[in-house]
Amino acid sequence: MEFRVKQILCALLCTSLLFIANPAPVTAAESIAYELIAERTHKPTLFTQGLLVHGDHFYESSGLYNQSLLVSYPIAEPASTWAKISAPFTKKQTIPERYFAEGLALLGDKLYLLTWQEQTLLIYDKTTLNYQNSIAYKGEGWGLTEDGRQLIRSDGSDALYFHSPDDFRITKTIKVSDAGRPISQLNELEFAGGFIWANIWYQDRIIKIDPATGDVMGEMDLSELKQKLELNNSEQVLNGIAWDEKQQAFWITGKLWPKMFLIRISQ
Ligand SMILES: [Ca+2]
């Protein structure tokens, strides 16, 4: 009888411990469906860190020490394959070799460029891409975007920092989570439709974030796009989101990718 009681107690205790060790599963973010509506070439030499659309041009930052660049080029491509591959940039600015360029945002008439570990925000003229000035900050720079008033930075953690464009002081910090589970490794960013969209480093998905709370509102699985490319380098990760207001769609690319894809969220 005593053995039976012990069995029951153990069963109750073990079930309780099991319940504590395995809390209720978190709610997965809603899957966001999309359709592929266009594709175009992307210079496969660009180690994409920041991507945005302004007018009829892309603006893109490319990373790595001694190789970092800031470039602009037209969204519309020439017709022939050779012309597409050999098309020059409209503007090109080399970044000093000691900087590893990261996220890029355009606000007003300035382009703001993060550096990875150099704790320096570089500021360029949006028309000429000429260097203007720099501002020091603390921490790492990964992705950058803007909501029309403030710059928004990621640093590889689950935090997003809002910065004043005047002096780059932090005005607000949010933590990104999916039903209570922190989502880290946030990388390239884009602000569109009132939400922050973020690449997650080394993953083929983009998440949609509520800028007020940090809650993940949904996610897009982009593995099908990546599978269309014959990639052979582990560094060729998805990392490039640019909202095209005219097309009401996102341009997507990755580091060293040969293509860019235009995707529209399905209604
Ligand atoms: Ca972007």
Residues whose N, C-alpha, C, O or C-beta is under 5 A from the ligand:
A	BS01	CA	L51 L52 L104 L144 L189 E190 I241 A242
